[in-house]
């Protein structure tokens, strides 16, 4: 007697294959590798330096190469030992989004989020200073922007808090419930450089901790941004992708 195949089972399998095929070969959804890693994709919202939802981000999905996702799972397991979870702010970034950043940098009239993200940096120079790149490692699929949060805490709505740094400069710290690493994600400033003399000893030690764990799982850090890490043996070192995040 032949077994009957449930229509809904066939449909579900077809739908799963459609979702899988939407990604470039070699890429995965992070949630399929480690669903415990938290995320707050800033470019899918207006909580970023452009003050707009960035083109190319159609869903709040964290996409990475499979190798990078597996390495990030390694780091998550180690952070969990100290009651932390990774929070991903950005991962794979379409070239479309990078092109939008280039266009944004040339519109000098738009300065809505300057006090939050680039208070003492000329907007026209964010590329020259290395805070944004016209060819981003994110578009190769193995770079992540991350912070940490205690396992028992939730990511919260951003609360801007004025902070005075050791050089006397006052800037906003955008408190979202994550750990305090001395400066906010995407603050284009020396205070965000991995090592500097503007932050406290405790904040610098947290950066060392973050870097050491990520290094042990195969990631290199970027000296200009404490949150930025790229897989050392990335599978697409010369390829910049432009499929949408969805």
Backbone bond lengths (Angstrom), bond angles and torsions (degrees), N, CA, C in turn:
res aa  C-N    CA-C-N  psi(-1)  N-CA   C-N-CA  omega(-1)  CA-C   N-CA-C  phi
1 X - - - 1.463 - - 1.535 109.52 -
2 X 1.323 116.55 127.87 1.457 120.15 -178.40 1.522 110.41 -73.49
3 X 1.333 115.37 140.75 1.455 120.64 176.53 1.522 109.60 -78.14
4 X 1.327 116.14 138.08 1.447 121.01 176.28 1.527 110.16 -82.22
5 X 1.303 116.29 136.08 1.455 121.06 178.89 1.518 108.42 -97.49
6 X 1.308 115.54 123.35 1.461 121.04 -179.11 1.528 110.26 -65.49
7 X 1.336 116.85 129.35 1.464 121.88 -179.94 1.517 111.61 -57.58
8 X 1.336 115.58 -41.30 1.463 119.32 -177.43 1.520 111.70 -68.23
9 X 1.344 117.12 -32.13 1.464 120.13 176.59 1.520 110.46 -65.03
10 X 1.338 115.49 -44.47 1.465 120.10 178.75 1.524 110.15 -62.44
11 X 1.356 116.14 -43.45 1.460 120.52 179.83 1.521 111.59 -61.80
12 X 1.344 116.29 -43.78 1.456 120.57 -179.49 1.516 111.67 -63.18
13 X 1.320 116.49 -42.23 1.460 120.15 178.07 1.514 110.69 -62.77
14 X 1.341 115.80 -40.52 1.460 120.54 178.64 1.515 110.61 -63.41
15 X 1.366 116.24 -42.20 1.457 121.32 -178.82 1.517 111.11 -65.29
16 X 1.342 117.77 -41.63 1.463 122.17 178.48 1.518 110.12 -61.55
17 X 1.359 116.02 -41.82 1.456 119.63 179.37 1.525 111.19 -64.82
18 X 1.350 116.08 -36.61 1.458 119.15 177.01 1.514 111.02 -62.12
19 X 1.359 116.12 -42.53 1.455 119.94 179.18 1.518 110.95 -63.51
20 X 1.326 116.66 -43.33 1.461 121.25 -178.95 1.524 110.55 -64.17
21 X 1.351 115.53 -42.08 1.453 119.74 -176.76 1.527 112.53 -70.94
22 X 1.345 117.22 -15.17 1.457 120.52 179.17 1.519 111.31 -69.32
23 X 1.323 116.61 -22.10 1.455 121.08 179.20 1.521 110.62 -90.11
24 X 1.320 115.12 150.18 1.458 119.36 171.59 1.531 108.98 -64.24
25 X 1.310 116.01 150.46 1.451 120.34 178.39 1.531 110.29 -59.77
26 X 1.317 116.20 131.60 1.462 120.89 -179.38 1.510 113.40 99.77
27 X 1.352 117.76 -7.55 1.455 122.73 -179.92 1.529 110.97 -105.56
28 X 1.328 115.64 153.61 1.465 121.54 179.75 1.531 109.32 -141.03
29 X 1.323 114.50 161.47 1.457 119.81 167.59 1.523 107.33 -82.74
30 X 1.323 116.85 130.15 1.458 120.60 -177.49 1.528 111.57 -57.70
31 X 1.320 117.34 -35.77 1.462 121.19 -178.24 1.528 111.85 -61.57
32 X 1.339 117.15 -24.07 1.463 120.08 178.18 1.521 111.98 -80.26
33 X 1.316 117.40 -17.10 1.465 122.48 178.04 1.522 110.60 -97.89
34 X 1.326 117.25 -42.61 1.467 121.85 177.84 1.529 109.80 -150.56
35 X 1.319 117.24 95.65 1.471 120.60 -178.70 1.522 114.22 -71.89
36 X 1.334 118.01 -5.91 1.473 120.49 -179.03 1.526 112.15 -83.14
37 X 1.330 117.95 -16.70 1.461 120.90 -179.17 1.533 109.08 -73.89
38 X 1.331 115.88 130.26 1.462 121.26 -177.78 1.529 110.62 -88.55
39 X 1.315 115.08 161.70 1.465 118.52 -179.79 1.519 111.55 -149.24
40 X 1.312 114.81 154.03 1.466 123.72 173.97 1.517 105.47 -149.01
41 X 1.324 116.16 83.04 1.460 120.84 -173.71 1.530 109.69 -71.56
42 X 1.306 115.51 101.70 1.452 121.55 -172.25 1.529 113.33 -66.64
43 X 1.333 117.31 -27.98 1.458 118.57 -178.19 1.525 112.28 -83.44
44 X 1.329 116.32 -4.79 1.460 121.05 172.30 1.528 109.92 -89.29
45 X 1.319 115.93 -1.10 1.461 122.40 179.85 1.523 109.06 -126.38
46 X 1.328 115.55 -173.97 1.470 120.09 175.00 1.524 111.06 -95.94
47 X 1.327 117.34 2.38 1.474 121.55 -179.49 1.522 110.63 -83.52
48 X 1.310 115.86 59.99 1.459 121.20 179.37 1.524 108.57 -149.30
49 X 1.315 116.26 173.31 1.463 120.90 -171.87 1.520 113.61 -65.41
50 X 1.333 118.91 -18.15 1.468 120.84 178.61 1.520 112.09 -86.33
51 X 1.332 117.36 -15.87 1.470 123.13 -177.48 1.528 111.83 66.20
52 X 1.335 117.43 20.32 1.457 122.55 179.72 1.522 110.15 -139.26
53 X 1.331 116.04 156.15 1.460 118.32 167.70 1.517 106.91 -70.53
54 X 1.311 116.47 128.98 1.466 121.17 -169.82 1.529 110.83 -83.26
55 X 1.331 117.85 132.45 1.463 121.41 176.90 1.529 111.81 -55.05
56 X 1.319 116.20 140.10 1.458 121.43 -178.92 1.511 112.68 103.11
57 X 1.352 116.75 -18.74 1.463 121.94 177.25 1.532 108.37 -102.06
58 X 1.328 116.49 95.87 1.457 121.94 -175.69 1.528 112.92 -97.66
59 X 1.327 116.10 -18.89 1.465 121.05 176.71 1.523 109.07 -144.55
60 X 1.309 116.18 159.71 1.469 120.76 178.52 1.523 109.38 -85.31
61 X 1.314 115.83 65.27 1.463 122.55 -179.08 1.526 109.86 -115.17
62 X 1.327 115.95 133.73 1.463 120.89 175.79 1.528 107.99 -91.74
63 X 1.314 116.05 116.17 1.462 122.77 -178.71 1.519 108.93 -116.76
64 X 1.339 115.79 136.62 1.462 122.32 178.67 1.520 109.40 -146.38
65 X 1.327 116.46 165.77 1.459 118.03 166.86 1.523 107.58 -64.24
66 X 1.302 116.49 154.79 1.458 119.87 -178.29 1.522 110.78 -59.61
67 X 1.326 116.70 -40.84 1.462 120.85 -178.99 1.529 111.34 -61.48
68 X 1.335 116.77 -43.12 1.461 120.36 -179.88 1.522 111.05 -67.52
69 X 1.328 116.55 -38.84 1.468 120.49 179.56 1.524 111.27 -64.20
70 X 1.324 116.78 -41.84 1.467 120.67 178.88 1.527 110.52 -65.99
71 X 1.328 116.43 -39.78 1.470 120.21 178.15 1.527 110.78 -66.33
72 X 1.333 116.92 -36.63 1.468 119.79 178.60 1.532 110.36 -68.64
73 X 1.316 116.55 -33.36 1.473 120.00 175.03 1.522 110.19 -62.79
74 X 1.323 117.23 -39.38 1.467 122.41 175.99 1.524 109.88 -57.32
75 X 1.336 116.35 -46.76 1.467 120.71 -179.51 1.524 110.91 -65.33
76 X 1.325 116.94 -40.96 1.456 120.66 179.76 1.523 111.41 -58.74
77 X 1.307 116.42 -41.78 1.468 120.46 179.73 1.524 110.95 -62.99
78 X 1.327 116.61 -37.48 1.465 120.04 179.37 1.523 111.39 -73.30
79 X 1.323 117.23 -40.00 1.458 119.72 176.82 1.526 110.98 -64.23
80 X 1.324 116.02 -36.39 1.467 120.71 179.32 1.526 112.13 -58.95
81 X 1.324 116.32 -29.03 1.466 120.04 179.32 1.521 111.79 -63.18
82 X 1.326 116.57 -22.72 1.468 121.89 177.14 1.530 111.69 -110.48
83 X 1.335 115.47 21.75 1.466 121.87 175.27 1.518 113.16 67.61
84 X 1.326 116.49 30.73 1.456 120.92 175.93 1.527 110.85 -114.35
85 X 1.329 115.14 156.95 1.456 122.02 169.54 1.520 108.19 -127.50
86 X 1.314 115.59 147.93 1.460 121.09 173.11 1.527 109.46 -72.19
87 X 1.328 115.65 142.62 1.463 122.64 169.03 1.529 106.84 -118.73
88 X 1.311 117.01 121.56 1.471 121.38 -179.77 1.520 109.49 -94.76
89 X 1.339 115.84 123.21 1.462 121.91 176.03 1.533 111.65 -93.05
90 X 1.320 115.65 -32.56 1.460 120.26 176.58 1.515 108.78 -158.38
91 X 1.332 115.63 150.23 1.466 121.09 179.04 1.532 107.13 -136.29
92 X 1.340 117.43 -117.50 1.462 118.43 174.91 1.528 109.24 -60.80
93 X 1.334 115.65 134.41 1.466 122.28 -178.62 1.525 109.05 -128.11
94 X 1.323 118.95 119.23 1.466 120.41 179.72 1.535 111.69 -62.88
95 X 1.323 116.18 149.83 1.464 120.05 176.46 1.530 110.71 -60.91
96 X 1.326 116.62 -28.07 1.467 121.02 175.64 1.528 110.99 -56.12
97 X 1.335 116.47 -41.43 1.466 121.39 179.01 1.521 110.66 -66.71
98 X 1.325 116.66 -40.72 1.466 120.86 179.00 1.521 109.81 -63.11
99 X 1.330 117.01 -42.07 1.469 120.71 178.47 1.534 110.74 -61.98
100 X 1.331 115.70 -35.53 1.466 120.49 177.02 1.521 110.53 -65.16
101 X 1.344 116.79 -38.97 1.472 120.16 177.16 1.524 111.10 -62.16
102 X 1.321 116.37 -39.54 1.469 120.64 178.57 1.528 110.05 -61.93
103 X 1.322 115.60 -46.28 1.473 121.00 178.28 1.529 110.47 -61.33
104 X 1.336 116.77 -42.83 1.461 121.69 179.49 1.528 111.09 -59.49
105 X 1.326 117.31 -42.20 1.473 121.03 -176.33 1.518 112.81 -64.87
106 X 1.331 116.33 -21.29 1.459 120.57 -178.14 1.530 112.47 -91.18
107 X 1.326 116.03 -11.65 1.459 120.72 178.55 1.526 108.53 -91.30
108 X 1.306 116.80 85.10 1.461 121.53 -172.74 1.526 113.48 -74.34
109 X 1.323 116.98 -10.31 1.469 119.69 177.27 1.528 111.31 -76.48
110 X 1.328 116.82 -28.58 1.464 121.65 -177.56 1.530 108.41 -86.18
111 X 1.317 117.34 109.80 1.474 122.08 -178.14 1.536 110.31 -137.05
112 X 1.338 117.31 28.77 1.465 122.92 -170.94 1.526 112.74 -56.48
113 X 1.339 117.62 -40.46 1.460 120.52 -175.10 1.530 113.22 -105.88
114 X 1.318 116.36 21.58 1.465 120.18 -178.45 1.527 111.82 -57.90
115 X 1.315 118.26 -45.28 1.470 120.66 -176.63 1.518 112.34 -64.81
116 X 1.315 117.41 -24.17 1.463 121.46 -179.95 1.530 112.43 -86.38
117 X 1.340 116.34 -37.63 1.461 118.77 -167.43 1.536 115.91 -119.80
118 X 1.317 119.27 -25.55 1.475 119.59 -179.46 1.527 110.29 -147.19
119 X 1.334 117.61 57.95 1.474 121.38 -173.40 1.521 114.96 -61.85
120 X 1.329 118.73 -30.97 1.469 119.02 -179.99 1.530 112.50 -125.95
121 X 1.324 114.98 26.24 1.466 121.10 177.35 1.516 109.12 -119.68
122 X 1.325 116.28 134.39 1.458 121.82 175.59 1.525 107.84 -68.46
123 X 1.323 116.41 122.69 1.464 121.33 -178.00 1.531 112.39 -52.49
124 X 1.307 116.85 -37.43 1.465 121.35 -177.70 1.524 112.60 -67.45
125 X 1.340 116.93 -13.54 1.464 120.31 -175.83 1.531 114.41 -107.64
126 X 1.337 118.02 8.13 1.472 119.25 -175.76 1.526 112.12 -63.34
127 X 1.333 117.23 -29.25 1.466 120.09 176.75 1.530 110.50 -75.61
128 X 1.327 116.49 -45.29 1.467 120.88 -179.60 1.526 111.72 -61.36
129 X 1.333 116.64 -32.90 1.463 120.90 -178.29 1.528 112.91 -84.54
130 X 1.324 117.46 -3.14 1.465 120.89 174.30 1.515 115.91 86.89
131 X 1.323 117.67 11.27 1.462 119.71 -179.88 1.529 111.98 -83.25
132 X 1.315 116.39 -26.03 1.460 122.67 174.91 1.522 106.68 -136.48
133 X 1.340 116.77 145.93 1.471 120.70 -177.74 1.514 110.68 -122.69
134 X 1.335 116.36 143.55 1.463 120.67 178.59 1.521 111.19 -72.44
135 X 1.317 116.87 -22.18 1.461 123.50 170.52 1.523 106.10 -127.77
136 X 1.312 115.56 100.27 1.460 120.86 -171.68 1.530 112.35 -91.89
137 X 1.325 115.49 140.59 1.455 120.39 173.86 1.521 111.32 -59.08
138 X 1.323 116.79 -27.49 1.467 120.10 177.85 1.525 111.44 -58.10
139 X 1.328 116.74 -34.30 1.465 120.35 -177.50 1.529 112.37 -73.35
140 X 1.319 117.13 -10.62 1.467 120.60 174.13 1.538 111.22 -87.09
141 X 1.323 116.13 -10.96 1.459 120.52 170.56 1.500 117.50 92.19
142 X 1.333 118.76 0.95 1.461 120.32 -176.23 1.519 113.04 -123.78
143 X 1.332 115.98 22.59 1.461 121.92 178.21 1.522 109.53 -117.76
144 X 1.331 115.72 139.14 1.464 120.66 179.37 1.522 110.63 -131.70
145 X 1.326 115.42 147.81 1.460 123.22 170.06 1.516 106.50 -109.28
146 X 1.333 117.19 121.68 1.460 119.51 -172.18 1.527 112.86 -138.35
147 X 1.309 114.53 162.11 1.458 123.10 166.49 1.525 106.30 -137.40
148 X 1.327 115.86 -171.61 1.459 121.14 178.29 1.525 109.24 -127.70
149 X 1.317 115.52 152.48 1.457 121.73 175.73 1.519 108.49 -141.99
150 X 1.317 117.44 146.90 1.455 120.51 176.78 1.526 108.92 -62.24
151 X 1.321 116.82 143.30 1.463 121.01 -175.90 1.520 113.33 -58.91
152 X 1.329 116.71 -29.30 1.460 119.33 -177.10 1.528 113.02 -92.10
153 X 1.331 117.15 7.07 1.459 120.78 -179.93 1.534 110.69 -110.24
154 X 1.311 115.51 157.74 1.450 121.54 177.06 1.533 109.84 -113.37
155 X 1.318 115.60 149.73 1.461 120.30 174.18 1.523 107.37 -64.10
156 X 1.317 116.26 132.07 1.460 120.44 -175.26 1.521 111.71 -112.47
157 X 1.301 115.74 169.97 1.455 121.50 174.39 1.530 109.00 -63.52
158 X 1.320 116.17 139.48 1.467 121.24 -176.68 1.532 111.28 -61.83
159 X 1.337 113.93 131.28 1.462 120.93 173.70 1.528 107.45 -120.21
160 X 1.335 118.87 111.28 1.470 120.36 179.46 1.528 110.85 -74.01
161 X 1.336 115.21 125.25 1.461 121.14 -178.56 1.529 108.50 -122.87
162 X 1.327 116.40 123.70 1.467 119.24 -179.75 1.524 110.26 -69.13
163 X 1.323 115.29 134.67 1.469 121.08 -176.92 1.522 109.21 -133.92
164 X 1.333 116.20 137.24 1.454 121.05 177.52 1.523 109.24 -101.96
165 X 1.327 115.67 125.69 1.464 120.89 -178.86 1.529 110.42 -92.15
166 X 1.312 115.96 171.08 1.464 120.98 -171.91 1.522 113.41 -65.19
167 X 1.334 117.45 -18.80 1.465 119.87 177.06 1.524 112.16 -90.30
168 X 1.347 116.37 5.85 1.456 121.30 178.51 1.515 114.60 92.01
169 X 1.349 117.31 -9.83 1.461 121.21 -178.83 1.528 110.49 -73.00
170 X 1.331 115.67 134.85 1.464 121.05 175.50 1.523 109.44 -102.01
171 X 1.335 115.69 127.33 1.461 121.38 179.23 1.523 108.34 -139.96
172 X 1.330 114.91 163.56 1.455 119.23 178.82 1.523 111.44 -86.03
173 X 1.334 114.66 135.56 1.464 121.25 168.01 1.520 105.99 -101.74
174 X 1.335 116.88 123.60 1.460 121.42 -175.50 1.526 108.88 -92.39
175 X 1.309 115.02 91.77 1.465 121.67 -175.08 1.531 110.28 -75.56
176 X 1.326 116.36 116.29 1.467 121.33 178.32 1.527 111.89 -120.14
177 X 1.331 116.32 15.52 1.459 120.63 178.79 1.511 114.42 92.72
178 X 1.340 117.21 -7.60 1.457 120.38 178.20 1.527 109.56 -81.42
179 X 1.317 116.39 173.14 1.458 121.26 179.54 1.529 111.32 -64.66
180 X 1.303 115.50 149.89 1.466 122.02 -177.36 1.527 109.97 -88.47
181 X 1.326 115.63 105.89 1.462 121.19 178.46 1.527 111.84 -99.87
182 X 1.316 116.80 14.74 1.459 120.32 174.72 1.504 115.20 99.95
183 X 1.328 117.09 -27.46 1.468 121.05 175.56 1.514 108.01 -150.44
184 X 1.314 115.36 161.30 1.459 120.67 -178.01 1.522 111.51 -81.63
185 X 1.322 115.62 156.95 1.462 121.65 171.74 1.527 109.86 -55.11
186 X 1.319 115.26 132.62 1.466 123.89 178.45 1.525 114.41 67.66
187 X 1.321 117.96 21.23 1.464 119.23 168.73 1.524 106.83 -77.71
188 X 1.327 116.84 113.70 1.462 121.63 -179.02 1.520 108.33 -83.07
189 X 1.312 115.95 88.49 1.461 120.12 -174.27 1.524 109.68 -163.84
190 X 1.325 115.79 159.01 1.467 121.72 176.73 1.526 110.84 -56.80
191 X 1.327 117.47 -30.78 1.466 120.87 179.76 1.523 112.14 -60.81
192 X 1.326 117.38 -20.79 1.461 121.37 179.36 1.527 113.00 -91.17
193 X 1.325 117.24 -10.48 1.463 119.31 176.43 1.529 108.53 -61.29
194 X 1.307 116.28 141.18 1.467 120.73 -173.26 1.523 112.37 -48.55
195 X 1.332 116.52 -45.10 1.466 120.53 175.72 1.529 109.06 -121.26
196 X 1.328 116.43 131.16 1.462 121.30 176.01 1.523 108.45 -161.06
197 X 1.311 116.45 171.37 1.467 120.89 -177.68 1.530 112.61 -104.15
198 X 1.332 116.48 18.12 1.455 120.63 -178.59 1.525 113.32 -95.47
199 X 1.327 116.42 -18.69 1.459 120.49 -175.46 1.524 110.72 -104.77
200 X 1.329 116.81 171.01 1.458 120.76 -178.15 1.527 111.63 -79.51
201 X 1.302 115.98 164.67 1.462 121.64 178.31 1.519 110.72 -60.98
202 X 1.317 116.66 -41.05 1.468 120.86 179.74 1.524 111.22 -63.23
203 X 1.323 116.84 -41.61 1.461 120.37 179.22 1.524 111.12 -66.07
204 X 1.348 116.67 -39.12 1.459 120.03 177.73 1.523 111.19 -65.57
205 X 1.319 117.23 -38.82 1.464 120.96 178.23 1.518 111.69 -63.82
206 X 1.324 116.82 -34.95 1.465 120.00 176.25 1.526 110.48 -65.50
207 X 1.326 115.91 -37.15 1.468 119.42 177.05 1.524 111.15 -65.88
208 X 1.330 116.44 -40.01 1.464 119.80 176.46 1.525 110.36 -60.08
209 X 1.331 115.84 -44.55 1.465 121.32 -179.93 1.523 110.79 -60.39
210 X 1.325 116.75 -47.78 1.462 121.59 179.01 1.519 110.91 -58.83
211 X 1.313 116.30 -48.31 1.467 120.77 -179.07 1.518 111.85 -63.03
212 X 1.322 117.44 -43.28 1.463 120.73 -176.14 1.525 112.07 -63.54
213 X 1.332 116.31 -41.86 1.465 119.29 178.35 1.521 110.58 -66.62
214 X 1.321 116.57 -45.47 1.463 119.75 -179.77 1.531 110.94 -63.77
215 X 1.323 116.69 -39.15 1.461 121.21 177.33 1.532 110.93 -61.73
216 X 1.319 116.40 -39.94 1.473 120.43 -178.75 1.524 112.03 -66.85
217 X 1.328 116.94 -18.96 1.467 121.08 179.55 1.533 112.04 -105.54
218 X 1.332 116.37 10.92 1.461 119.43 170.49 1.508 117.10 102.28
219 X 1.346 117.84 14.17 1.460 120.75 -178.48 1.527 111.86 -108.24
220 X 1.328 115.97 142.40 1.460 122.35 169.87 1.518 109.05 -98.14
221 X 1.343 116.20 145.03 1.463 119.08 176.72 1.527 110.21 -93.67
222 X 1.329 115.74 164.27 1.458 123.03 177.96 1.519 107.59 -108.75
223 X 1.315 117.31 123.12 1.464 121.13 -169.76 1.520 113.93 -63.85
224 X 1.346 118.36 -23.13 1.464 120.80 -178.18 1.531 113.09 -82.91
225 X 1.354 116.63 -16.85 1.467 120.58 -175.01 1.527 109.69 -141.40
226 X 1.306 117.59 114.40 1.464 121.04 -176.24 1.526 113.03 -62.47
227 X 1.326 118.21 -21.73 1.470 122.92 -174.26 1.521 113.81 -91.30
228 X 1.313 118.34 -5.31 1.467 123.67 -166.87 1.533 111.33 -101.90
229 X 1.344 116.44 123.31 1.469 121.00 -177.68 1.527 110.39 -137.52
230 X 1.338 115.13 139.32 1.461 121.45 179.46 1.530 109.82 -124.48
231 X 1.312 116.44 134.41 1.461 121.91 178.00 1.528 109.81 -60.39
232 X 1.318 116.88 129.06 1.466 120.21 -176.55 1.520 112.44 -60.74
233 X 1.309 117.11 -47.12 1.467 121.10 -178.12 1.530 109.68 -102.49
234 X 1.334 115.81 59.15 1.460 119.10 -176.77 1.531 110.58 -67.25
235 X 1.330 117.31 142.07 1.467 120.46 -174.40 1.518 115.44 -74.49
236 X 1.353 117.53 -20.17 1.467 120.80 -178.25 1.529 109.95 -127.13
237 X 1.331 117.53 65.66 1.468 120.51 -173.47 1.524 115.11 -68.11
238 X 1.323 117.80 -14.97 1.468 120.36 -177.15 1.519 112.34 -123.44
239 X 1.336 117.87 8.73 1.462 120.69 -175.35 1.520 110.88 -114.24
240 X 1.340 116.34 129.93 1.453 122.49 -179.96 1.524 108.67 -113.83
241 X 1.323 116.56 113.48 1.459 122.09 -171.95 1.523 111.21 -90.29
242 X 1.347 114.59 160.32 1.457 118.69 -179.34 1.528 112.37 -141.35
243 X 1.311 117.89 31.59 1.461 119.19 172.47 1.518 108.90 -84.74
244 X 1.310 117.12 150.74 1.462 121.75 -174.72 1.529 112.38 -72.13
245 X 1.312 115.19 155.12 1.468 121.51 172.78 1.523 106.34 -85.75
246 X 1.325 115.78 107.00 1.464 120.32 -179.06 1.523 110.40 -160.52
